[in-house]
């Protein structure tokens, strides 16, 4: 199996996480919502797979390129 690391597109903070480890996701499913540049931005699954790791928690700040979740596919 391969892994897809979903990275933050820019610096910001996590607002909500919509998945749990072990959840199946389809390409386009909403994984989490982040706040960046005073906008709420949905982060969508880039591939079909299973959530292997959640790297952030609600309210956590991160930098652009930081991992948000890892999807096994």
WOHUJO-V949693 format. One record per backbone hydrogen bond with DSSP energy under -0.5 kcal/mol. NH is the residue of the N-H (numbers start at 1). CO is the residue of the C=O. Records with the same first field share a line. If there is no record, write none. Layout:
# WOHUJO-V949693
NH = CO  CO
This chain:
# WOHUJO-V949693
4 = 71
5 = 3
6 = 4  69
7 = 5
8 = 66
12 = 62
13 = 35
14 = 60
15 = 33
16 = 33
18 = 31
19 = 31
22 = 51
23 = 20
25 = 49
28 = 45
29 = 26
31 = 43
32 = 43
33 = 16
34 = 41
35 = 13
36 = 34  39
39 = 36
41 = 34  39
43 = 32
44 = 42
45 = 29
49 = 25
50 = 72
51 = 23
52 = 70
53 = 70
55 = 53  68
56 = 68
59 = 14
60 = 57
62 = 12
65 = 8
66 = 63
68 = 6
69 = 6
70 = 53
71 = 4
72 = 50
73 = 2
